[in-house]
Amino acid sequence: MIDKLHTTLSAHRLQVLLALALLAVAIGAYGAWRWSALFGPSEDTSHVVVSGNIEAHESVLSVTQVQAPIVYLPFDEGAYVKRDTVLARLDDSLYRQQTEIDRTDLDIATAQISANESTLAATHNSVVSDQFDLAEKRLDLGRNETLLKSNAVSVQARDLALTAERQSAATLAHDQALVEVASNNIALARANRAAADAKLKLDQVMLSYTVLRAPFDGVIAVREAELGELAGAGVAIFTIDELDHVWLRAYVNEPDIGKVRLHESVDVTTDTYPGKTYRGRVSFISPQAEFTPKTVETHAERVTLVYRIRVDIDNPTHELLPGMPADASIALLAAGK
């Protein structure tokens, strides 16, 4: 009887212990589920996921140094254009006319050089002739001086020969001065031609400013002008985005930055294209820490020190657009490796 009672108590105790064990397991499972629901899954220490926005090289295009109405504007927003494509053209009639005037001035300056060179050549010939004439006049003077000593000629004849020699010397000096003048005129004409050529080139540059070209392959994001509008320096006509190569600006917490490497491969995902992964690489790590940007909601996160990084992403299909939110998964390496 006692043995039977002992057996019954042991079985009851075993059932109680088993029930307590099952209860403990249930409580543990429930606690794990609640922890996961409240705080998320356990942190993966092999990767860090950072969030940011897609950015692209963006240029606001306007004309430079000129002012004229727009007469050609072939593209609308969303158009893809290649580098050097003509995006806009201004009325260039005034600038084209100025270049024609400059060409005429250049031709005149060139002709003036030729005229002065001809003058110089003629003056050189005159100097040579003057030199021969002076030599002859000096011989005549010498003969008359000799003949005067023997009374073969009169004093008047000797004086006439002396006057002729002096006149010939003066003519030679005059023509030699004209050679110098002609040489200076050639130098001046060449300077004028150089100035005219520079003026023509400057106005040709101004003429080229009446044509607005795409600085790179890209997509027109904003068209800010219409045909007939007066375009001028600093007045925006187009905004163009370079979408072939975009980047993600993101921030890494200070404890993890030592485990991120430059040129490291990165997986980038977006909410817009779920399930699709874009390959990128870390192209920049800021050398300076900063506080988390104010766009982060909680105060605790805003006062956390972070480092800005840039992840370059090839975007041949132009799916990734500026401002689009994206996440990047970065494999963490051991610090110092």
HUMOSUL-V157459 format. One record per residue. N is the residue number from 1. SS is DSSP state (alpha for helix, beta for strand, coil for the rest). Layout:
# HUMOSUL-V157459
n,ss
N,SS
N,SS
This chain:
# HUMOSUL-V157459
n,ss
1,coil
2,alpha
3,alpha
4,alpha
5,alpha
6,alpha
7,alpha
8,alpha
9,alpha
10,alpha
11,alpha
12,alpha
13,alpha
14,alpha
15,alpha
16,alpha
17,alpha
18,alpha
19,alpha
20,alpha
21,alpha
22,alpha
23,alpha
24,alpha
25,alpha
26,alpha
27,alpha
28,alpha
29,alpha
30,alpha
31,alpha
32,alpha
33,alpha
34,alpha
35,alpha
36,alpha
37,alpha
38,alpha
39,alpha
40,coil
41,coil
42,coil
43,coil
44,coil
45,coil
46,coil
47,beta
48,beta
49,beta
50,beta
51,beta
52,beta
53,beta
54,beta
55,beta
56,beta
57,beta
58,beta
59,beta
60,beta
61,beta
62,coil
63,coil
64,coil
65,coil
66,coil
67,coil
68,beta
69,beta
70,beta
71,beta
72,beta
73,coil
74,coil
75,coil
76,coil
77,coil
78,coil
79,coil
80,beta
81,beta
82,coil
83,coil
84,coil
85,coil
86,beta
87,beta
88,beta
89,beta
90,beta
91,coil
92,coil
93,alpha
94,alpha
95,alpha
96,alpha
97,alpha
98,alpha
99,alpha
100,alpha
101,alpha
102,alpha
103,alpha
104,alpha
105,alpha
106,alpha
107,alpha
108,alpha
109,alpha
110,alpha
111,alpha
112,alpha
113,alpha
114,alpha
115,alpha
116,alpha
117,alpha
118,alpha
119,alpha
120,alpha
121,alpha
122,alpha
123,alpha
124,alpha
125,alpha
126,alpha
127,alpha
128,alpha
129,alpha
130,alpha
131,alpha
132,alpha
133,alpha
134,alpha
135,alpha
136,alpha
137,alpha
138,alpha
139,alpha
140,alpha
141,alpha
142,alpha
143,alpha
144,alpha
145,alpha
146,alpha
147,alpha
148,alpha
149,alpha
150,coil
151,coil
152,coil
153,coil
154,coil
155,alpha
156,alpha
157,alpha
158,alpha
159,alpha
160,alpha
161,alpha
162,alpha
163,alpha
164,alpha
165,alpha
166,alpha
167,alpha
168,alpha
169,alpha
170,alpha
171,alpha
172,alpha
173,alpha
174,alpha
175,alpha
176,alpha
177,alpha
178,alpha
179,alpha
180,alpha
181,alpha
182,alpha
183,alpha
184,alpha
185,alpha
186,alpha
187,alpha
188,alpha
189,alpha
190,alpha
191,alpha
192,alpha
193,alpha
194,alpha
195,alpha
196,alpha
197,alpha
198,alpha
199,alpha
200,alpha
201,alpha
202,alpha
203,alpha
204,alpha
205,alpha
206,alpha
207,alpha
208,alpha
209,coil
210,coil
211,beta
212,beta
213,beta
214,coil
215,coil
216,coil
217,coil
218,beta
219,beta
220,beta
221,beta
222,beta
223,beta
224,coil
225,coil
226,coil
227,coil
228,coil
229,coil
230,beta
231,beta
232,coil
233,coil
234,coil
235,coil
236,coil
237,coil
238,beta
239,beta
240,beta
241,beta
242,beta
243,beta
244,beta
245,beta
246,beta
247,beta
248,beta
249,beta
250,beta
251,beta
252,beta
253,beta
254,alpha
255,alpha
256,alpha
257,alpha
258,coil
259,coil
260,coil
261,coil
262,coil
263,coil
264,coil
265,beta
266,beta
267,beta
268,beta
269,beta
270,beta
271,coil
272,coil
273,coil
274,coil
275,coil
276,coil
277,coil
278,beta
279,beta
280,beta
281,beta
282,beta
283,beta
284,beta
285,beta
286,beta
287,beta
288,beta
289,beta
290,beta
291,beta
292,coil
293,coil
294,coil
295,coil
296,coil
297,coil
298,coil
299,alpha
300,alpha
301,alpha
302,alpha
303,coil
304,coil
305,beta
306,beta
307,beta
308,beta
309,beta
310,beta
311,beta
312,beta
313,beta
314,beta
315,coil
316,coil
317,coil
318,coil
319,coil
320,coil
321,coil
322,coil
323,coil
324,coil
325,beta
326,beta
327,beta
328,beta
329,beta
330,beta
331,beta
332,coil
333,coil
334,coil
335,coil
336,coil
337,coil
